Amino acid sequence: MKATFIKALVLPIAAFVLASAGAVATDKSSVSKADDVLITGYIHQTTPTSCDAQQVDCDVSGSAPCMFGSNTVWRKANPSAAQPCALPLYKN
């Protein structure tokens, strides 16, 4: 009787311990969701005043310019400006 009771108690406890260890090991609460988001950048493929949208992994601050292929990626400053895509984006 005593052995059956111990066996019936050990399996749920072991399952709880493994589930808790798995939950702690896969915790991503310290990672920001914003880090995984692509932003819309713009490249000049045809003329300097054209803005072709591209989804890129760039940021508004940094030191190295963000590139899409061989093109520098820009962000829109003002759609009505003469050159609407003139603000640079940078690598993350």
Biopython code that builds the backbone (N, CA, C, O; Angstrom):
import numpy as np
from Bio.PDB.StructureBuilder import StructureBuilder

atoms = [
    (1, "MET", "N", (0.817, -1.183, 0.000)),
    (1, "MET", "CA", (0.000, 0.000, 0.000)),
    (1, "MET", "C", (0.871, 1.261, 0.000)),
    (1, "MET", "O", (0.628, 2.209, -0.748)),
    (2, "LYS", "N", (1.910, 1.240, 0.879)),
    (2, "LYS", "CA", (2.774, 2.396, 0.995)),
    (2, "LYS", "C", (3.547, 2.635, -0.307)),
    (2, "LYS", "O", (3.722, 3.784, -0.710)),
    (3, "ALA", "N", (4.012, 1.568, -0.971)),
    (3, "ALA", "CA", (4.773, 1.684, -2.218)),
    (3, "ALA", "C", (3.890, 2.243, -3.335)),
    (3, "ALA", "O", (4.371, 3.046, -4.135)),
    (4, "THR", "N", (2.634, 1.855, -3.417)),
    (4, "THR", "CA", (1.714, 2.349, -4.428)),
    (4, "THR", "C", (1.452, 3.842, -4.238)),
    (4, "THR", "O", (1.388, 4.597, -5.208)),
    (5, "PHE", "N", (1.301, 4.256, -2.990)),
    (5, "PHE", "CA", (1.067, 5.658, -2.703)),
    (5, "PHE", "C", (2.266, 6.512, -3.123)),
    (5, "PHE", "O", (2.093, 7.592, -3.690)),
    (6, "ILE", "N", (3.472, 6.033, -2.847)),
    (6, "ILE", "CA", (4.688, 6.772, -3.212)),
    (6, "ILE", "C", (4.818, 6.858, -4.735)),
    (6, "ILE", "O", (5.151, 7.921, -5.259)),
    (7, "LYS", "N", (4.565, 5.767, -5.449)),
    (7, "LYS", "CA", (4.633, 5.765, -6.909)),
    (7, "LYS", "C", (3.604, 6.726, -7.504)),
    (7, "LYS", "O", (3.895, 7.418, -8.480)),
    (8, "ALA", "N", (2.421, 6.773, -6.931)),
    (8, "ALA", "CA", (1.373, 7.647, -7.434)),
    (8, "ALA", "C", (1.705, 9.114, -7.160)),
    (8, "ALA", "O", (1.207, 9.989, -7.867)),
    (9, "LEU", "N", (2.509, 9.399, -6.182)),
    (9, "LEU", "CA", (2.872, 10.759, -5.839)),
    (9, "LEU", "C", (4.119, 11.236, -6.588)),
    (9, "LEU", "O", (4.229, 12.424, -6.892)),
    (10, "VAL", "N", (5.053, 10.343, -6.889)),
    (10, "VAL", "CA", (6.317, 10.715, -7.523)),
    (10, "VAL", "C", (6.107, 11.175, -8.965)),
    (10, "VAL", "O", (6.731, 12.151, -9.379)),
    (11, "LEU", "N", (5.273, 10.527, -9.726)),
    (11, "LEU", "CA", (5.079, 10.882, -11.133)),
    (11, "LEU", "C", (4.521, 12.305, -11.302)),
    (11, "LEU", "O", (5.070, 13.052, -12.112)),
    (12, "PRO", "N", (3.481, 12.718, -10.600)),
    (12, "PRO", "CA", (3.020, 14.102, -10.747)),
    (12, "PRO", "C", (4.052, 15.139, -10.280)),
    (12, "PRO", "O", (4.174, 16.205, -10.883)),
    (13, "ILE", "N", (4.779, 14.835, -9.230)),
    (13, "ILE", "CA", (5.807, 15.758, -8.751)),
    (13, "ILE", "C", (6.918, 15.892, -9.795)),
    (13, "ILE", "O", (7.371, 17.002, -10.076)),
    (14, "ALA", "N", (7.354, 14.783, -10.364)),
    (14, "ALA", "CA", (8.400, 14.820, -11.395)),
    (14, "ALA", "C", (7.922, 15.598, -12.622)),
    (14, "ALA", "O", (8.694, 16.362, -13.201)),
    (15, "ALA", "N", (6.678, 15.420, -13.024)),
    (15, "ALA", "CA", (6.137, 16.148, -14.163)),
    (15, "ALA", "C", (6.096, 17.646, -13.871)),
    (15, "ALA", "O", (6.409, 18.455, -14.745)),
    (16, "PHE", "N", (5.718, 18.017, -12.662)),
    (16, "PHE", "CA", (5.680, 19.426, -12.271)),
    (16, "PHE", "C", (7.083, 20.033, -12.278)),
    (16, "PHE", "O", (7.264, 21.158, -12.744)),
    (17, "VAL", "N", (8.057, 19.318, -11.776)),
    (17, "VAL", "CA", (9.433, 19.813, -11.740)),
    (17, "VAL", "C", (9.964, 20.007, -13.162)),
    (17, "VAL", "O", (10.599, 21.023, -13.442)),
    (18, "LEU", "N", (9.721, 19.062, -14.055)),
    (18, "LEU", "CA", (10.180, 19.187, -15.440)),
    (18, "LEU", "C", (9.478, 20.339, -16.159)),
    (18, "LEU", "O", (10.115, 21.079, -16.909)),
    (19, "ALA", "N", (8.198, 20.491, -15.942)),
    (19, "ALA", "CA", (7.463, 21.595, -16.575)),
    (19, "ALA", "C", (7.956, 22.946, -16.063)),
    (19, "ALA", "O", (8.091, 23.890, -16.842)),
    (20, "SER", "N", (8.220, 23.047, -14.780)),
    (20, "SER", "CA", (8.730, 24.294, -14.208)),
    (20, "SER", "C", (10.119, 24.621, -14.757)),
    (20, "SER", "O", (10.407, 25.773, -15.081)),
    (21, "ALA", "N", (10.966, 23.616, -14.858)),
    (21, "ALA", "CA", (12.311, 23.835, -15.403)),
    (21, "ALA", "C", (12.231, 24.270, -16.864)),
    (21, "ALA", "O", (12.998, 25.135, -17.288)),
    (22, "GLY", "N", (11.336, 23.697, -17.626)),
    (22, "GLY", "CA", (11.164, 24.092, -19.020)),
    (22, "GLY", "C", (10.641, 25.504, -19.154)),
    (22, "GLY", "O", (11.057, 26.234, -20.053)),
    (23, "ALA", "N", (9.741, 25.899, -18.282)),
    (23, "ALA", "CA", (9.195, 27.254, -18.332)),
    (23, "ALA", "C", (10.258, 28.292, -17.992)),
    (23, "ALA", "O", (10.306, 29.352, -18.616)),
    (24, "VAL", "N", (11.092, 28.009, -17.032)),
    (24, "VAL", "CA", (12.153, 28.936, -16.653)),
    (24, "VAL", "C", (13.218, 29.007, -17.739)),
    (24, "VAL", "O", (13.749, 30.083, -18.012)),
    (25, "ALA", "N", (13.534, 27.887, -18.357)),
    (25, "ALA", "CA", (14.579, 27.852, -19.381)),
    (25, "ALA", "C", (14.171, 28.579, -20.662)),
    (25, "ALA", "O", (15.043, 29.049, -21.392)),
    (26, "THR", "N", (12.897, 28.683, -20.951)),
    (26, "THR", "CA", (12.441, 29.317, -22.194)),
    (26, "THR", "C", (11.835, 30.694, -21.964)),
    (26, "THR", "O", (11.110, 31.191, -22.826)),
    (27, "ASP", "N", (12.109, 31.320, -20.836)),
    (27, "ASP", "CA", (11.558, 32.636, -20.530)),
    (27, "ASP", "C", (12.179, 33.686, -21.442)),
    (27, "ASP", "O", (13.402, 33.821, -21.481)),
    (28, "LYS", "N", (11.344, 34.440, -22.183)),
    (28, "LYS", "CA", (11.815, 35.492, -23.070)),
    (28, "LYS", "C", (11.287, 36.854, -22.642)),
    (28, "LYS", "O", (11.189, 37.762, -23.467)),
    (29, "SER", "N", (10.952, 37.009, -21.391)),
    (29, "SER", "CA", (10.355, 38.263, -20.948)),
    (29, "SER", "C", (11.335, 39.425, -21.002)),
    (29, "SER", "O", (10.907, 40.578, -21.063)),
    (30, "SER", "N", (12.646, 39.156, -20.980)),
    (30, "SER", "CA", (13.615, 40.242, -21.028)),
    (30, "SER", "C", (13.878, 40.727, -22.446)),
    (30, "SER", "O", (14.539, 41.750, -22.625)),
    (31, "VAL", "N", (13.380, 40.023, -23.460)),
    (31, "VAL", "CA", (13.571, 40.420, -24.847)),
    (31, "VAL", "C", (12.392, 41.276, -25.283)),
    (31, "VAL", "O", (11.235, 40.891, -25.112)),
    (32, "SER", "N", (12.687, 42.417, -25.835)),
    (32, "SER", "CA", (11.639, 43.335, -26.265)),
    (32, "SER", "C", (10.988, 42.823, -27.545)),
    (32, "SER", "O", (11.678, 42.343, -28.444)),
    (33, "LYS", "N", (9.682, 42.923, -27.628)),
    (33, "LYS", "CA", (8.964, 42.541, -28.839)),
    (33, "LYS", "C", (9.286, 43.495, -29.984)),
    (33, "LYS", "O", (9.205, 43.105, -31.149)),
    (34, "ALA", "N", (9.646, 44.730, -29.675)),
    (34, "ALA", "CA", (9.956, 45.714, -30.714)),
    (34, "ALA", "C", (11.222, 45.352, -31.473)),
    (34, "ALA", "O", (11.403, 45.792, -32.609)),
    (35, "ASP", "N", (12.113, 44.550, -30.863)),
    (35, "ASP", "CA", (13.342, 44.158, -31.539)),
    (35, "ASP", "C", (13.088, 43.246, -32.727)),
    (35, "ASP", "O", (13.927, 43.154, -33.624)),
    (36, "ASP", "N", (11.955, 42.577, -32.748)),
    (36, "ASP", "CA", (11.660, 41.621, -33.805)),
    (36, "ASP", "C", (10.842, 42.222, -34.942)),
    (36, "ASP", "O", (10.520, 41.512, -35.894)),
    (37, "VAL", "N", (10.503, 43.475, -34.879)),
    (37, "VAL", "CA", (9.610, 44.092, -35.839)),
    (37, "VAL", "C", (10.401, 44.724, -36.977)),
    (37, "VAL", "O", (11.345, 45.479, -36.747)),
    (38, "LEU", "N", (10.003, 44.407, -38.210)),
    (38, "LEU", "CA", (10.593, 45.052, -39.377)),
    (38, "LEU", "C", (9.908, 46.389, -39.597)),
    (38, "LEU", "O", (8.710, 46.528, -39.348)),
    (39, "ILE", "N", (10.660, 47.366, -40.060)),
    (39, "ILE", "CA", (10.069, 48.662, -40.344)),
    (39, "ILE", "C", (10.098, 48.896, -41.850)),
    (39, "ILE", "O", (10.832, 48.228, -42.580)),
    (40, "THR", "N", (9.303, 49.837, -42.298)),
    (40, "THR", "CA", (9.281, 50.173, -43.714)),
    (40, "THR", "C", (10.352, 51.218, -43.982)),
    (40, "THR", "O", (10.318, 52.323, -43.441)),
    (41, "GLY", "N", (11.295, 50.847, -44.823)),
    (41, "GLY", "CA", (12.329, 51.763, -45.273)),
    (41, "GLY", "C", (12.107, 52.022, -46.752)),
    (41, "GLY", "O", (11.310, 51.337, -47.394)),
    (42, "TYR", "N", (12.800, 52.996, -47.288)),
    (42, "TYR", "CA", (12.617, 53.372, -48.688)),
    (42, "TYR", "C", (13.962, 53.455, -49.378)),
    (42, "TYR", "O", (14.940, 53.933, -48.803)),
    (43, "ILE", "N", (14.007, 52.985, -50.620)),
    (43, "ILE", "CA", (15.223, 53.061, -51.412)),
    (43, "ILE", "C", (14.948, 53.846, -52.682)),
    (43, "ILE", "O", (13.812, 53.905, -53.153)),
    (44, "HIS", "N", (15.991, 54.445, -53.231)),
    (44, "HIS", "CA", (15.905, 55.211, -54.476)),
    (44, "HIS", "C", (16.447, 54.306, -55.593)),
    (44, "HIS", "O", (17.661, 54.196, -55.761)),
    (45, "GLN", "N", (15.565, 53.668, -56.346)),
    (45, "GLN", "CA", (16.030, 52.803, -57.427)),
    (45, "GLN", "C", (16.026, 53.517, -58.777)),
    (45, "GLN", "O", (16.945, 53.322, -59.572)),
    (46, "THR", "N", (15.041, 54.317, -59.044)),
    (46, "THR", "CA", (14.932, 54.937, -60.363)),
    (46, "THR", "C", (15.425, 56.381, -60.354)),
    (46, "THR", "O", (16.277, 56.734, -61.169)),
    (47, "THR", "N", (14.925, 57.212, -59.474)),
    (47, "THR", "CA", (15.360, 58.609, -59.374)),
    (47, "THR", "C", (15.531, 58.966, -57.899)),
    (47, "THR", "O", (14.979, 58.290, -57.031)),
    (48, "PRO", "N", (16.287, 60.016, -57.610)),
    (48, "PRO", "CA", (16.460, 60.413, -56.202)),
    (48, "PRO", "C", (15.171, 60.854, -55.512)),
    (48, "PRO", "O", (15.102, 60.865, -54.283)),
    (49, "THR", "N", (14.153, 61.216, -56.285)),
    (49, "THR", "CA", (12.898, 61.640, -55.663)),
    (49, "THR", "C", (11.889, 60.505, -55.540)),
    (49, "THR", "O", (10.830, 60.685, -54.940)),
    (50, "SER", "N", (12.204, 59.333, -56.102)),
    (50, "SER", "CA", (11.286, 58.202, -55.959)),
    (50, "SER", "C", (11.605, 57.456, -54.673)),
    (50, "SER", "O", (12.759, 57.390, -54.252)),
    (51, "CYS", "N", (10.582, 56.901, -54.060)),
    (51, "CYS", "CA", (10.749, 56.152, -52.813)),
    (51, "CYS", "C", (10.067, 54.804, -52.977)),
    (51, "CYS", "O", (8.839, 54.722, -52.982)),
    (52, "ASP", "N", (10.854, 53.756, -53.110)),
    (52, "ASP", "CA", (10.323, 52.402, -53.225)),
    (52, "ASP", "C", (10.381, 51.740, -51.861)),
    (52, "ASP", "O", (11.461, 51.592, -51.289)),
    (53, "ALA", "N", (9.227, 51.340, -51.330)),
    (53, "ALA", "CA", (9.136, 50.777, -49.979)),
    (53, "ALA", "C", (9.728, 49.378, -49.923)),
    (53, "ALA", "O", (9.556, 48.579, -50.844)),
    (54, "GLN", "N", (10.432, 49.091, -48.822)),
    (54, "GLN", "CA", (11.010, 47.783, -48.531)),
    (54, "GLN", "C", (10.888, 47.526, -47.032)),
    (54, "GLN", "O", (11.031, 48.451, -46.233)),
    (55, "GLN", "N", (10.629, 46.294, -46.649)),
    (55, "GLN", "CA", (10.608, 45.908, -45.237)),
    (55, "GLN", "C", (12.038, 45.566, -44.833)),
    (55, "GLN", "O", (12.646, 44.659, -45.401)),
    (56, "VAL", "N", (12.573, 46.289, -43.856)),
    (56, "VAL", "CA", (13.968, 46.133, -43.461)),
    (56, "VAL", "C", (14.094, 46.054, -41.939)),
    (56, "VAL", "O", (13.205, 46.479, -41.200)),
    (57, "ASP", "N", (15.213, 45.503, -41.497)),
    (57, "ASP", "CA", (15.536, 45.416, -40.077)),
    (57, "ASP", "C", (16.553, 46.515, -39.773)),
    (57, "ASP", "O", (17.751, 46.249, -39.674)),
    (58, "CYS", "N", (16.072, 47.747, -39.626)),
    (58, "CYS", "CA", (16.924, 48.917, -39.425)),
    (58, "CYS", "C", (16.421, 49.712, -38.232)),
    (58, "CYS", "O", (15.389, 49.396, -37.639)),
    (59, "ASP", "N", (17.181, 50.763, -37.892)),
    (59, "ASP", "CA", (16.835, 51.612, -36.761)),
    (59, "ASP", "C", (17.052, 53.068, -37.146)),
    (59, "ASP", "O", (17.737, 53.356, -38.127)),
    (60, "VAL", "N", (16.472, 53.986, -36.379)),
    (60, "VAL", "CA", (16.606, 55.410, -36.675)),
    (60, "VAL", "C", (17.889, 56.006, -36.112)),
    (60, "VAL", "O", (18.196, 57.164, -36.395)),
    (61, "SER", "N", (18.640, 55.252, -35.326)),
    (61, "SER", "CA", (19.905, 55.746, -34.794)),
    (61, "SER", "C", (20.969, 54.676, -34.962)),
    (61, "SER", "O", (20.659, 53.488, -35.056)),
    (62, "GLY", "N", (22.198, 55.093, -35.000)),
    (62, "GLY", "CA", (23.319, 54.187, -35.152)),
    (62, "GLY", "C", (24.447, 54.865, -35.882)),
    (62, "GLY", "O", (24.438, 56.084, -36.058)),
    (63, "SER", "N", (25.435, 54.074, -36.315)),
    (63, "SER", "CA", (26.577, 54.660, -37.008)),
    (63, "SER", "C", (26.729, 54.127, -38.427)),
    (63, "SER", "O", (27.142, 54.868, -39.319)),
    (64, "ALA", "N", (26.404, 52.862, -38.652)),
    (64, "ALA", "CA", (26.548, 52.271, -39.990)),
    (64, "ALA", "C", (25.229, 52.399, -40.749)),
    (64, "ALA", "O", (24.176, 52.072, -40.202)),
    (65, "PRO", "N", (25.264, 52.865, -41.990)),
    (65, "PRO", "CA", (24.017, 53.015, -42.745)),
    (65, "PRO", "C", (23.364, 51.664, -43.046)),
    (65, "PRO", "O", (24.045, 50.663, -43.268)),
    (66, "CYS", "N", (22.056, 51.659, -43.049)),
    (66, "CYS", "CA", (21.302, 50.457, -43.375)),
    (66, "CYS", "C", (21.292, 50.283, -44.894)),
    (66, "CYS", "O", (21.081, 51.242, -45.636)),
    (67, "MET", "N", (21.519, 49.064, -45.339)),
    (67, "MET", "CA", (21.580, 48.784, -46.770)),
    (67, "MET", "C", (20.544, 47.721, -47.128)),
    (67, "MET", "O", (20.258, 46.824, -46.335)),
    (68, "PHE", "N", (19.991, 47.836, -48.327)),
    (68, "PHE", "CA", (19.119, 46.819, -48.914)),
    (68, "PHE", "C", (19.752, 46.486, -50.258)),
    (68, "PHE", "O", (19.598, 47.229, -51.228)),
    (69, "GLY", "N", (20.462, 45.369, -50.308)),
    (69, "GLY", "CA", (21.262, 45.064, -51.483)),
    (69, "GLY", "C", (22.388, 46.071, -51.570)),
    (69, "GLY", "O", (23.177, 46.185, -50.633)),
    (70, "SER", "N", (22.486, 46.801, -52.663)),
    (70, "SER", "CA", (23.515, 47.838, -52.803)),
    (70, "SER", "C", (22.939, 49.239, -52.603)),
    (70, "SER", "O", (23.626, 50.229, -52.856)),
    (71, "ASN", "N", (21.697, 49.333, -52.155)),
    (71, "ASN", "CA", (21.024, 50.624, -51.978)),
    (71, "ASN", "C", (20.963, 51.021, -50.508)),
    (71, "ASN", "O", (20.710, 50.189, -49.637)),
    (72, "THR", "N", (21.199, 52.307, -50.246)),
    (72, "THR", "CA", (21.028, 52.841, -48.900)),
    (72, "THR", "C", (19.536, 52.969, -48.617)),
    (72, "THR", "O", (18.760, 53.365, -49.486)),
    (73, "VAL", "N", (19.146, 52.631, -47.392)),
    (73, "VAL", "CA", (17.735, 52.689, -46.997)),
    (73, "VAL", "C", (17.475, 53.995, -46.250)),
    (73, "VAL", "O", (18.260, 54.399, -45.393)),
    (74, "TRP", "N", (16.362, 54.648, -46.588)),
    (74, "TRP", "CA", (15.985, 55.930, -46.023)),
    (74, "TRP", "C", (14.621, 55.818, -45.367)),
    (74, "TRP", "O", (13.913, 54.828, -45.545)),
    (75, "ARG", "N", (14.261, 56.842, -44.608)),
    (75, "ARG", "CA", (12.906, 56.926, -44.072)),
    (75, "ARG", "C", (12.297, 58.232, -44.549)),
    (75, "ARG", "O", (13.002, 59.175, -44.909)),
    (76, "LYS", "N", (10.979, 58.266, -44.543)),
    (76, "LYS", "CA", (10.281, 59.449, -45.049)),
    (76, "LYS", "C", (10.303, 60.572, -44.015)),
    (76, "LYS", "O", (10.022, 60.365, -42.834)),
    (77, "ALA", "N", (10.642, 61.752, -44.490)),
    (77, "ALA", "CA", (10.619, 62.941, -43.632)),
    (77, "ALA", "C", (9.273, 63.632, -43.764)),
    (77, "ALA", "O", (8.582, 63.866, -42.772)),
    (78, "ASN", "N", (8.909, 63.954, -44.991)),
    (78, "ASN", "CA", (7.670, 64.654, -45.268)),
    (78, "ASN", "C", (7.253, 64.280, -46.690)),
    (78, "ASN", "O", (8.004, 64.563, -47.624)),
    (79, "PRO", "N", (6.102, 63.664, -46.892)),
    (79, "PRO", "CA", (5.702, 63.217, -48.228)),
    (79, "PRO", "C", (5.608, 64.334, -49.257)),
    (79, "PRO", "O", (5.741, 64.074, -50.452)),
    (80, "SER", "N", (5.385, 65.560, -48.829)),
    (80, "SER", "CA", (5.244, 66.657, -49.787)),
    (80, "SER", "C", (6.579, 67.351, -50.074)),
    (80, "SER", "O", (6.616, 68.280, -50.881)),
    (81, "ALA", "N", (7.660, 66.931, -49.444)),
    (81, "ALA", "CA", (8.962, 67.556, -49.667)),
    (81, "ALA", "C", (9.496, 67.188, -51.049)),
    (81, "ALA", "O", (9.054, 66.212, -51.656)),
    (82, "ALA", "N", (10.450, 67.977, -51.539)),
    (82, "ALA", "CA", (11.042, 67.712, -52.857)),
    (82, "ALA", "C", (11.731, 66.351, -52.871)),
    (82, "ALA", "O", (11.658, 65.629, -53.865)),
    (83, "GLN", "N", (12.388, 66.003, -51.793)),
    (83, "GLN", "CA", (13.014, 64.687, -51.664)),
    (83, "GLN", "C", (12.452, 64.049, -50.390)),
    (83, "GLN", "O", (13.048, 64.179, -49.321)),
    (84, "PRO", "N", (11.305, 63.356, -50.496)),
    (84, "PRO", "CA", (10.599, 62.887, -49.301)),
    (84, "PRO", "C", (11.335, 61.812, -48.502)),
    (84, "PRO", "O", (11.089, 61.661, -47.305)),
    (85, "CYS", "N", (12.219, 61.078, -49.132)),
    (85, "CYS", "CA", (12.944, 60.012, -48.432)),
    (85, "CYS", "C", (14.388, 60.445, -48.250)),
    (85, "CYS", "O", (15.270, 60.016, -48.993)),
    (86, "ALA", "N", (14.627, 61.291, -47.266)),
    (86, "ALA", "CA", (15.952, 61.875, -47.099)),
    (86, "ALA", "C", (16.574, 61.622, -45.738)),
    (86, "ALA", "O", (17.730, 61.983, -45.516)),
    (87, "LEU", "N", (15.840, 61.015, -44.830)),
    (87, "LEU", "CA", (16.394, 60.747, -43.505)),
    (87, "LEU", "C", (17.003, 59.348, -43.481)),
    (87, "LEU", "O", (16.317, 58.389, -43.836)),
    (88, "PRO", "N", (18.254, 59.196, -43.079)),
    (88, "PRO", "CA", (18.897, 57.891, -43.140)),
    (88, "PRO", "C", (18.399, 56.925, -42.065)),
    (88, "PRO", "O", (17.946, 57.337, -40.997)),
    (89, "LEU", "N", (18.495, 55.647, -42.372)),
    (89, "LEU", "CA", (18.267, 54.582, -41.406)),
    (89, "LEU", "C", (19.599, 53.886, -41.167)),
    (89, "LEU", "O", (20.492, 53.944, -42.012)),
    (90, "TYR", "N", (19.737, 53.229, -40.022)),
    (90, "TYR", "CA", (20.997, 52.612, -39.644)),
    (90, "TYR", "C", (20.804, 51.136, -39.314)),
    (90, "TYR", "O", (19.697, 50.702, -38.996)),
    (91, "LYS", "N", (21.890, 50.371, -39.392)),
    (91, "LYS", "CA", (21.854, 48.954, -39.046)),
    (91, "LYS", "C", (21.544, 48.786, -37.576)),
    (91, "LYS", "O", (21.953, 49.597, -36.745)),
    (92, "ASN", "N", (20.809, 47.717, -37.256)),
    (92, "ASN", "CA", (20.545, 47.386, -35.846)),
    (92, "ASN", "C", (21.770, 46.795, -35.224)),
    (92, "ASN", "O", (21.757, 46.448, -34.043)),
]
sb = StructureBuilder()
sb.init_structure("model")
sb.init_model(0)
sb.init_chain("A")
sb.init_seg("    ")
for serial, (resi, resn, name, xyz) in enumerate(atoms, 1):
    if name == "N":
        sb.init_residue(resn, " ", resi, " ")
    sb.init_atom(name, np.array(xyz, "f"), 0.0, 1.0, " ", f" {name:<3s}", serial, name[0])
structure = sb.get_structure()
